[in-house]
Amino acid sequence: MNVPIVDLKAEHAQLQEEIDAALARVVHNTAFILGAEVAAFEDAFAAYCGARHAVGVASGTAALFLALAALDIGPGDEVITTPFTFFATASTVAHRGARPVFVDIDPRTLNLDPNRVEDAITPRTRAIIAVHLFGHPADMDPLRDIARRHGLWLIEDAAQAHGATYRGRRTGTLGDVACFSFYPAKNLGAYGDAGGIVTNDDDLAQRLRRLRNHGQEGRYHHVELGYAERMDGFQGAVLRVKLPHLDAWNEKRRELAYRYNALLQEVDLRTPYESPDVQHVYHCYTVRTPRRDELAQVLQQRGIASAVHYPTPLHLQPAFAYLGLGIGDFPHAEQAAREVLSLPIFPQMTEKQQEQVVDAIYAWNSR
Ligand SMILES: Cc1ncc(COP(=O)(O)O)c(C=O)c1O
């Protein structure tokens, strides 16, 4: 039996009738771009996060780009973030004409280390993007304190952390503005590309609604240059069906993660850290070992999928060569990139599937 890293077919099977009805509603109403389904999802998602506004956009990447645009971040500005994340966290900064400034991670959580941030602040720094990597919220209180003292915006990249909490508060409410991805394999995934921006700031929300739709305020009245980065109706409809299941799915991920932790206790690898301040939602269950490539190979031989998130930290990506950074600049991120391996985890994963993964790891461990 093969074990996939995620199983979207199993998730779809659970909701098929409701999803079919939701998609049919969009067709019936021909509300293909934005529309009532998107508006209803935005309200539901804002309420879920405990925030005033959610703005549906075309992807998580669009969410980051538009959030930076709405904060007027552009040429001459610097934005501090982690080098150990998906490319879009920093590419969107560069696409705005601003400069990504990387700061090394805390090797336990793999998130931006607040203790290193202040050293990277210059008169050009405008914002910090904290990524809640793999579903573990970043250490937001010290970051908020630094942002406040230096007059910086604090942006959450919550693409991997829908529903996770930090000191009792959900992601989406931990900074000035939060960016979510609803890429299909995320904890809350659409049936295509989609993203969302969450904020308590009324003016910012209004500007984001305008920027996602050609800077329009009222039909064909363009108050500024905007973009075509709207969420489409099918995605809003699917996300509305799925949102009520998110907490139960996250709970299932957490149970699977704790079971992995228990079953892997005797094995020579590092299981994921969960700070007592947070509820991790295990978008990825990512272990660490210097023998990572060998482990991936043993899993593959036994029909078990795994993935390296991420093999190259962003400061070593060819696209960021112009920043003039090199090997040794962010040692914790570099070591993580050499050692991490994400194992299969998804809410519909069976105990049998999980045991198959664990058996393969034991076989690797005794080699
Ligand atoms: C941390 C992070 N940021 C941003 C993104 C970009 O989201 P999207 O793929 O929806 O554009 C992703 C996901 O792919 C991500 O994992």
Ligand as a Chemical Component Dictionary entry (heavy atoms), coordinates in Angstrom:
data_LIG
# 
_chem_comp.id                   LIG 
_chem_comp.type                 NON-POLYMER 
_chem_comp.pdbx_formal_charge   0 
_chem_comp.three_letter_code    LIG 
# 
loop_
_chem_comp_atom.comp_id 
_chem_comp_atom.atom_id 
_chem_comp_atom.alt_atom_id 
_chem_comp_atom.type_symbol 
_chem_comp_atom.charge 
_chem_comp_atom.model_Cartn_x 
_chem_comp_atom.model_Cartn_y 
_chem_comp_atom.model_Cartn_z 
_chem_comp_atom.pdbx_ordinal 
LIG C1 C1 C 0 4.869  30.124 3.704  1  
LIG C2 C2 C 0 4.164  30.337 2.403  2  
LIG N1 N1 N 0 4.021  31.588 1.941  3  
LIG C3 C3 C 0 3.377  31.845 0.787  4  
LIG C4 C4 C 0 2.844  30.833 0.024  5  
LIG C5 C5 C 0 2.232  31.176 -1.294 6  
LIG O1 O1 O 0 0.915  30.759 -1.413 7  
LIG P1 P1 P 0 0.286  30.386 -2.842 8  
LIG O2 O2 O 0 0.909  29.102 -3.292 9  
LIG O3 O3 O 0 -1.173 30.252 -2.546 10 
LIG O4 O4 O 0 0.562  31.524 -3.761 11 
LIG C6 C6 C 0 2.951  29.506 0.483  12 
LIG C7 C7 C 0 2.357  28.344 -0.198 13 
LIG O5 O5 O 0 2.469  27.895 -1.223 14 
LIG C8 C8 C 0 3.646  29.253 1.689  15 
LIG O6 O6 O 0 3.797  28.004 2.134  16 
# 
loop_
_chem_comp_bond.comp_id 
_chem_comp_bond.atom_id_1 
_chem_comp_bond.atom_id_2 
_chem_comp_bond.value_order 
_chem_comp_bond.pdbx_ordinal 
LIG C1 C2 SING 1  
LIG C2 N1 SING 2  
LIG C2 C8 DOUB 3  
LIG N1 C3 DOUB 4  
LIG C3 C4 SING 5  
LIG C4 C5 SING 6  
LIG C4 C6 DOUB 7  
LIG C5 O1 SING 8  
LIG O1 P1 SING 9  
LIG P1 O2 DOUB 10 
LIG P1 O3 SING 11 
LIG P1 O4 SING 12 
LIG C6 C7 SING 13 
LIG C6 C8 SING 14 
LIG C7 O5 DOUB 15 
LIG C8 O6 SING 16 
# 
